[in-house]
Amino acid sequence: MTLSSHLQELRKKHQSLSDAVESALRSPGSDDLEIAKLKKQKLLLKEEISRLSAN
């Protein structure tokens, strides 16, 4: 897998997590712990994307 294709996959996952967070926030009775977990995963992906892009 090339670096650019890896970054593209990470960006897709980041967008998917972003959509999941937005959906959970709109849903009544959503689990705050699950939302926090999704946000943490999203942040880790963003940091990985930034790290790889800087190289």
Secondary structure, DSSP 8 states (H G I E B T S, - for coil): --HHHHHHHHHHHHHHHHHHHHHHHHSTT--HHHHHHHHHHHHHHHHHHHHHHH-
